[in-house]
Amino acid sequence: MGKKNKNEMSFLDHLEELRWHLIRSFSVIFVIAVVVFIFMTSIYDNLLIVHLDGNFVTYKFFCQAFELISIDSEFCSLTFNDKLNNLDVTGQFTMAIWTSLILGLIFAFPYILFELWRFIAPGLNPKERGKSRWFIVLASLLFFVGLLFSYYVIMPMSSYFFYTFSITDKIQNTITVQSHISLLTNTLLGVSLVFELPLVIYFLSKLGLITPAFLRKYRKHALVVVLILAAVITPPDVASQVVVAIPILILYEVGIIISKRVEKNLKKKLKNA
């Protein structure tokens, strides 16, 4: 007896199918996490705490940019106390496991999207299935662009602000590795997911939940939301918030164009029906 068509599968069959997609996704995350754990020392030294090095590429870029316009900048003589503290007996081991899982999730993101596509693809017609393949590539591209943006722009700004900010010299910061990694992972994941905005708008438009007119009408409201979001994921200074807000607003405008195209295609289908 042949394999059941997705449309003919019962609810329990769908759950069983979903279970195997989830198992494979978690397996890939786990394998990557194990590899990350093995090379944890090198990853921490060369990737995760490099923002505490005054010679990090972003700080050098800002230094050179300010020098070009003849403005003195702290970025040219930036120093950090790069010794992070651990206050818990099991702290470093727990942090190593947690970091491995987070990086496993990040690096497995394209495969997770592939499993998601495999789950929904059988329910699509051949034409829709062919067009939907771009989803994996585009979603992965947006995710990793957001990842690079947060790693090379947002995280250095956050480190610069929070590590150099002081109310008074009488207060000494004792920064733990847990708080630093939490800041890093929240920034990386938060910004990377925000960069998926055009795809979110695309699917909401396909479902008829939003329209280009709706997006244009509430553009000012979206600007306020974007500024609030930028304030949440960046240091509380205007420059950092503007740097984050600009690409999000660009993505929002791209989303309007996408929504307009989706609406045009839907009207064309209804006309030809």
ABEGO torsion letter per residue (X at the ends): XBBBBAAABBAAAAAAAAAAAAAAAAAAAAAAAAAAAAAAAAAAAAAAAAAABAABAAAAAAAAAAAAAGBBBAAAABBBBABBBBABAAAAAAAAAAAAAAAAAAAAAAAAAAAAAAAAAAABBAAAAAAAAAAAAAAAAAAAAAAAAAAAAAAAAAAAAAAABBABAABBBBBBAAAAAAAAAAAAAAAAAAAAAAAAAAAAAAAGABBAAAAAAAAAAAAAAAAAAAAAABBBBAAAAAAAAAAAAAAAAAAAAAAAAAAAAAAAAAAAX
